[in-house]
Amino acid sequence: MGVFLKPDTSVKLGRLELKNPVMTASGTFGYALEFEPYMDVERLGAVVLKGLSLKPRDGNPPPRSCETPCGMLNSIGLQNVGVEAFIKEKLPRLKRLKTRVVANIFGETIIEYAEVARRLDSADGVDAVEVNISCPNVKKGGLSFGSDPSGAAKVVTAVRKATKLHVMTKLSPNVTDIRVMVRAVEDAGTDSISLINTIPGMAIDVERRRAVLSTVTGGLSGPAIRPIAVRMVWEAAKAATVPIVGIGGIVNARDALEFIMAGATAVEIGTANFLDPASAIAVVHGIEEYMRKNGVRTIKEITGAVN
Ligand code: SIN
């Protein structure tokens, strides 16, 4: 095994090149600008921003998050500033960052998804849209599209028509066979697929005899879900012809490498950002160190090593 100085960590999601495979997960990294005082955001392969809708949203009432063993439940309800405020107030500052910017988008209807994508398409500074059809915490949109192959395909078709940006579709684990969803969104024209979003869960406060979250159920994330996520990424990667982005409980480089060896081209770090805002940077360094120690020159050499 050779030891060499600079492993090549760059990866390609279709035509979208990232300097390394480490991205942040939507909803755990704000609009990225908030993290600048704490870390060198430009070391990341990409930042994936908080989900954007056509109009601003207040989200669900509190309590809307709580800790669970090895993870957390959330039911934020896609609170956000809305796409217009984002374009005016956040994008001018984001666009000077030397990293890829991925806008996560959401709609209550197919028309809304397409309209958010269209507005981002004409705004300078966004490299890709991540289409969220997997949020378990909203009554309209989200998982109602993402748990049905034909609903998912309709959303992706509409977004595809609305933008020339790279389209990544974020899938839910809450389906019987992930391969069916993979084929549906691929046929509809997605450029890549990210998975998994959170797993619906629930916690009860036994003293108060009430659910902990105001919405009763929420989405479970964190290391507790990682083995499920790795399995689903492995299944998706075998079924897909487009690149896969792995998400689910990654806290360090070894976790990220599990997803890459299961077939993911890149990964997103989510819940770990709440414990340590710089955890995604530590994952970048850890992957470089692994590559150096093990004589791996390019990420491709280990992508899908377990197939
Ligand atoms: C939320 O805002 O409720 C979480 C977003 C998601 O799960 O996609």
Residues whose N, C-alpha, C, O or C-beta is under 5 A from the ligand:
A	BS01	SIN	G27 S75 I76 G77 L78 Q79 S134 C135 P136 N137 G219
